[in-house]
Amino acid sequence: MLLKDYLTIAVAITAIFSAMAGGIRWMVKHYLNELKPNGGSSMKDSLERLEKRIDSLFELIANK
């Protein structure tokens, strides 16, 4: 194999890893965005509402 062939393979591997790293970065950014409160539609807000409901149910059970 010639030097040109090795360089072609190296560039292809670099491109593949760069694309994978970019995809992972995009996914992590968007998943972490769900964990920030945004006024009602994020996963964080939904969990906080559920926790409040569970706490109020525990208080009702404890008072009886």
N, CA, C and O atoms as CSV, one atom per row, in Angstrom:
chain,resi,resn,atom,element,x,y,z
A,1,MET,N,N,0.843,-1.178,0.000
A,1,MET,CA,C,0.000,0.000,0.000
A,1,MET,C,C,0.891,1.245,0.000
A,1,MET,O,O,1.979,1.264,0.575
A,2,LEU,N,N,0.407,2.225,-0.635
A,2,LEU,CA,C,1.145,3.468,-0.725
A,2,LEU,C,C,0.767,4.399,0.420
A,2,LEU,O,O,-0.214,4.175,1.129
A,3,LEU,N,N,1.564,5.444,0.583
A,3,LEU,CA,C,1.306,6.439,1.612
A,3,LEU,C,C,-0.061,7.086,1.409
A,3,LEU,O,O,-0.754,7.401,2.376
A,4,LYS,N,N,-0.441,7.280,0.158
A,4,LYS,CA,C,-1.741,7.876,-0.159
A,4,LYS,C,C,-2.881,7.008,0.367
A,4,LYS,O,O,-3.884,7.536,0.845
A,5,ASP,N,N,-2.746,5.708,0.288
A,5,ASP,CA,C,-3.774,4.792,0.797
A,5,ASP,C,C,-3.898,4.886,2.317
A,5,ASP,O,O,-5.003,4.901,2.860
A,6,TYR,N,N,-2.750,4.948,2.995
A,6,TYR,CA,C,-2.775,5.070,4.454
A,6,TYR,C,C,-3.408,6.399,4.884
A,6,TYR,O,O,-4.168,6.445,5.852
A,7,LEU,N,N,-3.096,7.456,4.176
A,7,LEU,CA,C,-3.681,8.752,4.500
A,7,LEU,C,C,-5.192,8.759,4.261
A,7,LEU,O,O,-5.941,9.361,5.030
A,8,THR,N,N,-5.632,8.096,3.207
A,8,THR,CA,C,-7.066,8.006,2.921
A,8,THR,C,C,-7.802,7.267,4.036
A,8,THR,O,O,-8.879,7.682,4.465
A,9,ILE,N,N,-7.212,6.178,4.493
A,9,ILE,CA,C,-7.813,5.408,5.582
A,9,ILE,C,C,-7.842,6.239,6.865
A,9,ILE,O,O,-8.837,6.229,7.590
A,10,ALA,N,N,-6.759,6.956,7.145
A,10,ALA,CA,C,-6.703,7.793,8.350
A,10,ALA,C,C,-7.753,8.896,8.305
A,10,ALA,O,O,-8.404,9.177,9.311
A,11,VAL,N,N,-7.918,9.514,7.154
A,11,VAL,CA,C,-8.927,10.569,7.024
A,11,VAL,C,C,-10.328,9.995,7.184
A,11,VAL,O,O,-11.182,10.622,7.810
A,12,ALA,N,N,-10.573,8.830,6.637
A,12,ALA,CA,C,-11.894,8.203,6.764
A,12,ALA,C,C,-12.194,7.855,8.216
A,12,ALA,O,O,-13.303,8.089,8.695
A,13,ILE,N,N,-11.218,7.300,8.912
A,13,ILE,CA,C,-11.418,6.955,10.324
A,13,ILE,C,C,-11.644,8.210,11.154
A,13,ILE,O,O,-12.499,8.221,12.039
A,14,THR,N,N,-10.890,9.263,10.878
A,14,THR,CA,C,-11.062,10.525,11.590
A,14,THR,C,C,-12.455,11.108,11.340
A,14,THR,O,O,-13.088,11.623,12.262
A,15,ALA,N,N,-12.920,11.028,10.123
A,15,ALA,CA,C,-14.253,11.542,9.801
A,15,ALA,C,C,-15.335,10.751,10.536
A,15,ALA,O,O,-16.293,11.333,11.046
A,16,ILE,N,N,-15.186,9.450,10.589
A,16,ILE,CA,C,-16.176,8.612,11.284
A,16,ILE,C,C,-16.207,8.940,12.768
A,16,ILE,O,O,-17.284,9.106,13.342
A,17,PHE,N,N,-15.035,9.037,13.400
A,17,PHE,CA,C,-14.991,9.350,14.830
A,17,PHE,C,C,-15.492,10.760,15.113
A,17,PHE,O,O,-16.129,10.994,16.140
A,18,SER,N,N,-15.218,11.688,14.229
A,18,SER,CA,C,-15.719,13.054,14.409
A,18,SER,C,C,-17.242,13.091,14.326
A,18,SER,O,O,-17.892,13.781,15.111
A,19,ALA,N,N,-17.798,12.367,13.396
A,19,ALA,CA,C,-19.252,12.312,13.266
A,19,ALA,C,C,-19.880,11.663,14.494
A,19,ALA,O,O,-20.913,12.126,14.977
A,20,MET,N,N,-19.274,10.605,15.001
A,20,MET,CA,C,-19.792,9.947,16.203
A,20,MET,C,C,-19.706,10.875,17.406
A,20,MET,O,O,-20.652,10.958,18.189
A,21,ALA,N,N,-18.586,11.575,17.564
A,21,ALA,CA,C,-18.423,12.489,18.692
A,21,ALA,C,C,-19.428,13.634,18.604
A,21,ALA,O,O,-19.985,14.048,19.621
A,22,GLY,N,N,-19.660,14.140,17.412
A,22,GLY,CA,C,-20.648,15.198,17.242
A,22,GLY,C,C,-22.051,14.727,17.572
A,22,GLY,O,O,-22.827,15.460,18.187
A,23,GLY,N,N,-22.382,13.510,17.169
A,23,GLY,CA,C,-23.698,12.951,17.488
A,23,GLY,C,C,-23.885,12.741,18.972
A,23,GLY,O,O,-24.950,13.035,19.515
A,24,ILE,N,N,-22.865,12.239,19.630
A,24,ILE,CA,C,-22.948,12.029,21.081
A,24,ILE,C,C,-23.076,13.361,21.797
A,24,ILE,O,O,-23.858,13.493,22.738
A,25,ARG,N,N,-22.315,14.343,21.356
A,25,ARG,CA,C,-22.401,15.674,21.974
A,25,ARG,C,C,-23.806,16.253,21.818
A,25,ARG,O,O,-24.346,16.823,22.766
A,26,TRP,N,N,-24.396,16.115,20.649
A,26,TRP,CA,C,-25.743,16.623,20.404
A,26,TRP,C,C,-26.754,15.928,21.306
A,26,TRP,O,O,-27.622,16.577,21.889
A,27,MET,N,N,-26.640,14.587,21.422
A,27,MET,CA,C,-27.580,13.844,22.259
A,27,MET,C,C,-27.458,14.243,23.724
A,27,MET,O,O,-28.469,14.458,24.391
A,28,VAL,N,N,-26.238,14.345,24.228
A,28,VAL,CA,C,-26.038,14.707,25.632
A,28,VAL,C,C,-26.586,16.104,25.901
A,28,VAL,O,O,-27.223,16.337,26.928
A,29,LYS,N,N,-26.341,17.024,24.989
A,29,LYS,CA,C,-26.831,18.396,25.163
A,29,LYS,C,C,-28.351,18.421,25.259
A,29,LYS,O,O,-28.905,19.113,26.112
A,30,HIS,N,N,-29.023,17.680,24.402
A,30,HIS,CA,C,-30.481,17.700,24.409
A,30,HIS,C,C,-31.070,16.913,25.574
A,30,HIS,O,O,-32.128,17.278,26.086
A,31,TYR,N,N,-30.406,15.841,26.004
A,31,TYR,CA,C,-30.898,15.119,27.174
A,31,TYR,C,C,-30.715,15.941,28.438
A,31,TYR,O,O,-31.604,15.965,29.290
A,32,LEU,N,N,-29.579,16.615,28.576
A,32,LEU,CA,C,-29.364,17.443,29.757
A,32,LEU,C,C,-30.306,18.638,29.775
A,32,LEU,O,O,-30.649,19.137,30.847
A,33,ASN,N,N,-30.720,19.095,28.623
A,33,ASN,CA,C,-31.672,20.200,28.557
A,33,ASN,C,C,-33.015,19.813,29.166
A,33,ASN,O,O,-33.727,20.676,29.681
A,34,GLU,N,N,-33.369,18.551,29.117
A,34,GLU,CA,C,-34.625,18.075,29.708
A,34,GLU,C,C,-34.590,18.123,31.226
A,34,GLU,O,O,-35.642,18.120,31.864
A,35,LEU,N,N,-33.407,18.168,31.815
A,35,LEU,CA,C,-33.301,18.148,33.266
A,35,LEU,C,C,-33.329,19.542,33.881
A,35,LEU,O,O,-33.228,19.680,35.100
A,36,LYS,N,N,-33.463,20.573,33.058
A,36,LYS,CA,C,-33.566,21.940,33.554
A,36,LYS,C,C,-35.040,22.353,33.543
A,36,LYS,O,O,-35.757,22.094,32.576
A,37,PRO,N,N,-35.484,22.999,34.627
A,37,PRO,CA,C,-36.874,23.457,34.618
A,37,PRO,C,C,-37.082,24.560,33.583
A,37,PRO,O,O,-36.249,25.456,33.445
A,38,ASN,N,N,-38.203,24.490,32.853
A,38,ASN,CA,C,-38.456,25.499,31.825
A,38,ASN,C,C,-39.880,26.039,31.872
A,38,ASN,O,O,-40.343,26.654,30.912
A,39,GLY,N,N,-40.563,25.816,32.961
A,39,GLY,CA,C,-41.897,26.389,33.081
A,39,GLY,C,C,-43.019,25.394,32.904
A,39,GLY,O,O,-44.178,25.804,32.842
A,40,GLY,N,N,-42.736,24.107,32.819
A,40,GLY,CA,C,-43.825,23.154,32.789
A,40,GLY,C,C,-43.686,21.967,31.881
A,40,GLY,O,O,-44.321,20.945,32.144
A,41,SER,N,N,-42.902,22.027,30.835
A,41,SER,CA,C,-42.909,20.914,29.891
A,41,SER,C,C,-41.666,20.037,29.954
A,41,SER,O,O,-41.556,19.085,29.181
A,42,SER,N,N,-40.731,20.327,30.844
A,42,SER,CA,C,-39.531,19.495,30.914
A,42,SER,C,C,-39.760,18.323,31.867
A,42,SER,O,O,-40.713,18.315,32.646
A,43,MET,N,N,-38.882,17.351,31.788
A,43,MET,CA,C,-38.970,16.182,32.646
A,43,MET,C,C,-38.778,16.593,34.108
A,43,MET,O,O,-39.407,16.022,34.998
A,44,LYS,N,N,-37.922,17.569,34.357
A,44,LYS,CA,C,-37.683,18.060,35.710
A,44,LYS,C,C,-38.965,18.612,36.315
A,44,LYS,O,O,-39.276,18.325,37.471
A,45,ASP,N,N,-39.706,19.395,35.554
A,45,ASP,CA,C,-40.964,19.957,36.047
A,45,ASP,C,C,-41.989,18.862,36.323
A,45,ASP,O,O,-42.714,18.922,37.316
A,46,SER,N,N,-42.047,17.873,35.453
A,46,SER,CA,C,-42.987,16.765,35.656
A,46,SER,C,C,-42.659,15.997,36.928
A,46,SER,O,O,-43.562,15.640,37.685
A,47,LEU,N,N,-41.394,15.741,37.169
A,47,LEU,CA,C,-41.000,15.026,38.381
A,47,LEU,C,C,-41.292,15.835,39.632
A,47,LEU,O,O,-41.698,15.276,40.650
A,48,GLU,N,N,-41.094,17.139,39.568
A,48,GLU,CA,C,-41.411,17.971,40.728
A,48,GLU,C,C,-42.904,17.943,41.031
A,48,GLU,O,O,-43.296,17.914,42.198
A,49,ARG,N,N,-43.743,17.952,39.995
A,49,ARG,CA,C,-45.195,17.880,40.225
A,49,ARG,C,C,-45.570,16.541,40.853
A,49,ARG,O,O,-46.396,16.486,41.765
A,50,LEU,N,N,-44.963,15.469,40.365
A,50,LEU,CA,C,-45.252,14.151,40.938
A,50,LEU,C,C,-44.798,14.060,42.389
A,50,LEU,O,O,-45.498,13.485,43.222
A,51,GLU,N,N,-43.639,14.619,42.695
A,51,GLU,CA,C,-43.159,14.598,44.077
A,51,GLU,C,C,-44.104,15.355,45.001
A,51,GLU,O,O,-44.360,14.910,46.120
A,52,LYS,N,N,-44.621,16.484,44.551
A,52,LYS,CA,C,-45.559,17.246,45.379
A,52,LYS,C,C,-46.837,16.461,45.626
A,52,LYS,O,O,-47.379,16.478,46.732
A,53,ARG,N,N,-47.319,15.771,44.594
A,53,ARG,CA,C,-48.541,14.969,44.758
A,53,ARG,C,C,-48.309,13.814,45.721
A,53,ARG,O,O,-49.164,13.519,46.555
A,54,ILE,N,N,-47.168,13.165,45.613
A,54,ILE,CA,C,-46.862,12.049,46.511
A,54,ILE,C,C,-46.729,12.545,47.946
A,54,ILE,O,O,-47.208,11.897,48.877
A,55,ASP,N,N,-46.079,13.696,48.125
A,55,ASP,CA,C,-45.949,14.253,49.467
A,55,ASP,C,C,-47.312,14.567,50.062
A,55,ASP,O,O,-47.549,14.313,51.243
A,56,SER,N,N,-48.209,15.117,49.252
A,56,SER,CA,C,-49.539,15.430,49.775
A,56,SER,C,C,-50.308,14.143,50.097
A,56,SER,O,O,-51.084,14.122,51.052
A,57,LEU,N,N,-50.110,13.086,49.331
A,57,LEU,CA,C,-50.759,11.803,49.650
A,57,LEU,C,C,-50.222,11.229,50.953
A,57,LEU,O,O,-50.986,10.701,51.761
A,58,PHE,N,N,-48.918,11.329,51.163
A,58,PHE,CA,C,-48.337,10.853,52.421
A,58,PHE,C,C,-48.875,11.647,53.596
A,58,PHE,O,O,-49.134,11.076,54.656
A,59,GLU,N,N,-49.047,12.934,53.435
A,59,GLU,CA,C,-49.613,13.758,54.510
A,59,GLU,C,C,-51.055,13.349,54.806
A,59,GLU,O,O,-51.451,13.289,55.970
A,60,LEU,N,N,-51.835,13.069,53.779
A,60,LEU,CA,C,-53.223,12.624,54.000
A,60,LEU,C,C,-53.258,11.290,54.736
A,60,LEU,O,O,-54.076,11.091,55.634
A,61,ILE,N,N,-52.377,10.388,54.356
A,61,ILE,CA,C,-52.332,9.076,55.005
A,61,ILE,C,C,-51.868,9.211,56.452
A,61,ILE,O,O,-52.403,8.542,57.336
A,62,ALA,N,N,-50.890,10.057,56.701
A,62,ALA,CA,C,-50.357,10.216,58.045
A,62,ALA,C,C,-51.378,10.879,58.975
A,62,ALA,O,O,-51.384,10.597,60.174
A,63,ASN,N,N,-52.229,11.742,58.454
A,63,ASN,CA,C,-53.212,12.430,59.286
A,63,ASN,C,C,-54.379,11.542,59.665
A,63,ASN,O,O,-55.094,11.875,60.610
A,64,LYS,N,N,-54.607,10.459,59.001
A,64,LYS,CA,C,-55.749,9.570,59.306
A,64,LYS,C,C,-55.421,8.603,60.393
A,64,LYS,O,O,-56.263,7.788,60.769
